[in-house]
Amino acid sequence: MKYGEQAVTENSYDSIVVGGGIAGLTSTVYLALAGQKVLLLEKNNELGGLVNTFERDGFHFDAGLRALEDAGIILPLLQELKIDLKVVKSPVSIGIEKDILHIEGIESLGKYCELLKKHYPESGEDIERLKKIILRVMKLMDVLYGVENPLFKDLKNDTRFLFKKLLPWLPRFLITVGKINRMQMPVEEYLKGVIKDSSLRDIISQHFFAKTPAFFALSYFSLYLDYFYPKGGVGKLAEAIRDKILKQGGQIKTGTLITSVVPDEHVIIDSRQNSYTYKNLVWAADLKTLYKIAKAPDLPEKAKAVFDETKASILKHKGGESVVSLFLEIDQPLESFGSISSGHFFYTPSRQGLGDTHHKELQELLRDFDQLSKQDVLAWLDRFISLNTFEISIPGLKDRDLVPPGKTGLIISLLTRYELFEKVQEAAWLDEFESEFQQRMIRVISDSVYPQLKDNVLKAIMFTPLSIQSRIGSSEGAIVGWEFCNEMPVINKIQIADRAVLTPLPSIYQAGQWAYSPAGVPMSILTGKLAANKVIASLSPGILQRLRSRIFKAR
Ligand SMILES: Cc1cc2nc3c(=O)[nH]c(=O)nc-3n(C[C@H](O)[C@H](O)[C@H](O)COP(=O)(O)OP(=O)(O)OC[C@H]3O[C@@H](n4cnc5c(N)ncnc54)[C@H](O)[C@@H]3O)c2cc1C
């Protein structure tokens, strides 16, 4: 369905937002609320980007993330926008081989450590040390997300929040940020100082992206308690913001791929050669694309140098890991899965851990790919899939209306690298590789945790890093923006997140998972709001007067 196409008659706007993911939707809704003439342009026919739910044969699947974490951002956003999103808790289970733990509260951390001790009896002391660290991280998280993000509060009028909550919290927040910044080293390195057994280290860290900052990874126990799920699927969040935009008079044009940005003329052009004029532009899509398609602006020498440097840095860096997701329609009732795990499940079929399989071996495999036979690649794939950790989601266990009666929809995913699929595609056996990947995923899961799976798959759909790249336009099929290397091409410190939305291009702001790192939905929303704030702050007096007179007219 295309939204608001008929409404777009004149192609000149106060603001244009490119990218209808959660960041672009957030920017657009706040610009519309500020009374701007705003247009959101999205390349796909549906909105939400990686926050999207699709339907096939009566089964609803979340195409991107599987559940939401508030992080002190999502619920305040909904409250500020007066959006009544129906949500349910999204309980998490963790499993290793035959042992499955349902996370119910902070006390489950003790049970998790017992589970680890059962599988790694030699590592009791190390596990106790890890438990203390996770508890410390959880306390820091309580402070970090302890108050609603002030960006979504009306500080002028909500003096109670300002004086009773925010101001007393600020000094604790600053101390906490200092402590968090000391835990920025990659989780793999950090764990080496805590745990001797390499398999155990793998089991704890292998479902994170390579070099995930230690704090971010170890905070996940808190996040497990925080997950919630919109009734109808994660995509309902995007739909609710879309509806609010339209209600506020914002315009949305889907099916529109932006292929050129001309900053000096304040013009963008789509693939059908339609041009749109803006006073301010928010780019809420892949950043490499922006720098590839933006014409170099005519700037004073110093500013031009900053632009050239930023462009070179952005184009040099790579997107982070991607994901393979299998969406399965299963001819079995929800109860047969619900009696084993909850609807959000992190499962590791082997205590052995991935070891070098994912990094060193994969690196070598990619380097020598042209000399290797299909059998060599598939032998590596066997190890990669059987030793890995799966994220499994069962939407029907969170909302029964998301599946036909008596059936189950299952989403199984594994983190993976774009380059692997790229190499296989170049070698012209992508379909075969995807089919081998799919069979192995189903076999490993059937042989371990869900035996009923194997003979009851009605239909399977697979998303790979290549399909994510082509659907979302995300470099390297990345699902949370930049890879976590030591040097980031964007801001990565929360206390200066405000600057993350600035670009060296005049009147162009950036938002979303490429604007700040590490990102995810909460940071994409936050940068979306920050970008809108910058645009609003840059309004000329003329526009302010127009806004004021509109408000008076409305009264
Ligand atoms: C499997 C999976 C699990 C995840 N798990 C979590 C999690 O647990 N927690 C968490 O916080 N995050 C998670 N994420 C990440 C999270 O979903 C993303 O970081 C977030 O949704 C990014 O939002 P965005 O708006 O910045 O970008 P996107 O969602 O990528 O939106 C960008 C939009 O721009 C459009 N676009 C691109 N190029 C153009 C162009 N040239 N012209 C017009 N439109 C264009 C795209 O089509 C897209 O709709 C997960 C993601 C995946 C895929």
The ligand as an ORCA input file, in Angstrom:
! r2SCAN-3c Opt
* xyz 0 1
  C      17.223     -9.990     13.300
  C      17.403     -8.658     13.957
  C      17.441     -8.597     15.339
  C      17.610     -7.354     15.978
  N      17.577     -7.317     17.332
  C      17.599     -6.124     17.960
  C      17.424     -6.047     19.371
  O      17.226     -7.058     20.054
  N      17.456     -4.808     19.946
  C      17.620     -3.675     19.211
  O      17.597     -2.580     19.767
  N      17.812     -3.724     17.881
  C      17.808     -4.912     17.244
  N      17.956     -4.970     15.875
  C      18.383     -3.746     15.161
  C      17.265     -2.740     14.911
  O      16.166     -3.370     14.307
  C      17.833     -1.631     14.003
  O      19.032     -1.114     14.552
  C      16.864     -0.451     13.843
  O      15.573     -0.926     13.518
  C      17.406      0.494     12.776
  O      16.457      1.482     12.463
  P      16.784      2.626     11.385
  O      15.560      3.401     11.195
  O      18.030      3.327     11.785
  O      17.194      1.848     10.058
  P      16.411      0.886      9.070
  O      15.417      0.055      9.802
  O      17.469      0.181      8.287
  O      15.607      1.881      8.132
  C      16.187      2.536      7.040
  C      15.112      2.708      5.997
  O      15.637      3.467      4.932
  C      15.160      2.933      3.713
  N      16.097      3.353      2.665
  C      17.379      2.947      2.518
  N      17.960      3.575      1.483
  C      17.014      4.392      0.959
  C      17.010      5.300     -0.137
  N      18.098      5.508     -0.908
  N      15.858      5.968     -0.421
  C      14.742      5.780      0.345
  N      14.709      4.938      1.396
  C      15.830      4.253      1.704
  C      15.126      1.447      3.965
  O      14.297      0.751      3.072
  C      14.638      1.388      5.413
  O      13.239      1.300      5.492
  C      17.788     -6.177     15.209
  C      17.745     -6.251     13.817
  C      17.550     -7.472     13.187
  C      17.466     -7.528     11.698
*
